[in-house]
Amino acid sequence: MAEQPSEELKQKILDYLGKVSKAKNRDVAAAVGVTKHEADNAINELAKEDKVEFLYLGTSYVALKGKYQQA
């Protein structure tokens, strides 16, 4: 079974997403200094906690819940 992401990692991701309108998972991983796999796990947990949402705009992105406004 996959290891649960730390609260610290999840908070770093939330902080990063607070600074951008949307991001790809690999960009989140690079910004917080973890592997994409670790970022994917943490982002999935945050989605289950209803703190982030996935956006499908030709490709997939992640954003803080309710933050992204399409122009």
C-alpha positions as YAML, in Angstrom:
chain: A
units: angstrom
residues:
- id: 1
  name: MET
  ca: [0.00, 0.00, 0.00]
- id: 2
  name: ALA
  ca: [1.27, 3.51, -0.81]
- id: 3
  name: GLU
  ca: [2.68, 5.59, 2.00]
- id: 4
  name: GLN
  ca: [0.47, 8.45, 3.13]
- id: 5
  name: PRO
  ca: [1.80, 11.90, 2.18]
- id: 6
  name: SER
  ca: [2.91, 14.07, 5.09]
- id: 7
  name: GLU
  ca: [0.87, 17.02, 6.26]
- id: 8
  name: GLU
  ca: [3.94, 19.17, 5.59]
- id: 9
  name: LEU
  ca: [4.03, 18.11, 1.93]
- id: 10
  name: LYS
  ca: [0.31, 18.68, 1.51]
- id: 11
  name: GLN
  ca: [0.69, 22.17, 3.02]
- id: 12
  name: LYS
  ca: [3.58, 22.99, 0.66]
- id: 13
  name: ILE
  ca: [1.39, 21.97, -2.27]
- id: 14
  name: LEU
  ca: [-1.51, 24.10, -1.03]
- id: 15
  name: ASP
  ca: [0.86, 27.06, -0.56]
- id: 16
  name: TYR
  ca: [2.20, 26.66, -4.10]
- id: 17
  name: LEU
  ca: [-1.28, 26.34, -5.61]
- id: 18
  name: GLY
  ca: [-2.24, 29.51, -3.76]
- id: 19
  name: LYS
  ca: [0.33, 31.37, -5.86]
- id: 20
  name: VAL
  ca: [-0.75, 30.06, -9.29]
- id: 21
  name: SER
  ca: [-4.12, 29.73, -11.00]
- id: 22
  name: LYS
  ca: [-3.53, 26.12, -12.03]
- id: 23
  name: ALA
  ca: [-0.60, 23.74, -12.44]
- id: 24
  name: LYS
  ca: [0.31, 20.36, -13.85]
- id: 25
  name: ASN
  ca: [1.27, 17.72, -11.29]
- id: 26
  name: ARG
  ca: [4.86, 17.60, -12.56]
- id: 27
  name: ASP
  ca: [5.17, 21.38, -12.06]
- id: 28
  name: VAL
  ca: [3.84, 21.05, -8.52]
- id: 29
  name: ALA
  ca: [6.40, 18.30, -7.84]
- id: 30
  name: ALA
  ca: [9.27, 20.46, -9.13]
- id: 31
  name: ALA
  ca: [8.10, 23.49, -7.15]
- id: 32
  name: VAL
  ca: [7.97, 21.63, -3.83]
- id: 33
  name: GLY
  ca: [11.02, 19.45, -4.45]
- id: 34
  name: VAL
  ca: [9.54, 15.94, -4.56]
- id: 35
  name: THR
  ca: [9.08, 13.25, -7.20]
- id: 36
  name: LYS
  ca: [6.00, 13.34, -9.41]
- id: 37
  name: HIS
  ca: [4.82, 10.12, -7.76]
- id: 38
  name: GLU
  ca: [4.97, 11.74, -4.31]
- id: 39
  name: ALA
  ca: [3.17, 14.82, -5.60]
- id: 40
  name: ASP
  ca: [0.50, 12.67, -7.28]
- id: 41
  name: ASN
  ca: [-0.19, 10.86, -4.01]
- id: 42
  name: ALA
  ca: [-0.42, 14.09, -2.01]
- id: 43
  name: ILE
  ca: [-2.62, 15.79, -4.63]
- id: 44
  name: ASN
  ca: [-4.96, 12.80, -4.69]
- id: 45
  name: GLU
  ca: [-5.26, 12.99, -0.89]
- id: 46
  name: LEU
  ca: [-5.97, 16.73, -1.10]
- id: 47
  name: ALA
  ca: [-8.66, 16.03, -3.70]
- id: 48
  name: LYS
  ca: [-10.27, 13.46, -1.38]
- id: 49
  name: GLU
  ca: [-10.18, 16.13, 1.36]
- id: 50
  name: ASP
  ca: [-11.97, 18.49, -1.10]
- id: 51
  name: LYS
  ca: [-9.13, 21.04, -0.96]
- id: 52
  name: VAL
  ca: [-8.06, 20.84, -4.61]
- id: 53
  name: GLU
  ca: [-9.82, 20.01, -7.84]
- id: 54
  name: PHE
  ca: [-8.72, 18.54, -11.13]
- id: 55
  name: LEU
  ca: [-9.28, 20.60, -14.28]
- id: 56
  name: TYR
  ca: [-9.49, 19.03, -17.72]
- id: 57
  name: LEU
  ca: [-8.67, 21.72, -20.27]
- id: 58
  name: GLY
  ca: [-7.38, 19.63, -23.14]
- id: 59
  name: THR
  ca: [-4.92, 18.24, -20.62]
- id: 60
  name: SER
  ca: [-5.22, 17.86, -16.86]
- id: 61
  name: TYR
  ca: [-4.32, 20.45, -14.24]
- id: 62
  name: VAL
  ca: [-4.86, 20.83, -10.52]
- id: 63
  name: ALA
  ca: [-6.01, 23.99, -8.72]
- id: 64
  name: LEU
  ca: [-7.20, 25.03, -5.31]
- id: 65
  name: LYS
  ca: [-10.87, 24.19, -4.96]
- id: 66
  name: GLY
  ca: [-12.92, 27.02, -6.48]
- id: 67
  name: LYS
  ca: [-9.91, 29.18, -7.36]
- id: 68
  name: TYR
  ca: [-9.66, 28.62, -11.12]
- id: 69
  name: GLN
  ca: [-11.93, 30.85, -13.19]
- id: 70
  name: GLN
  ca: [-11.88, 30.15, -16.91]
- id: 71
  name: ALA
  ca: [-11.83, 33.35, -18.96]
...
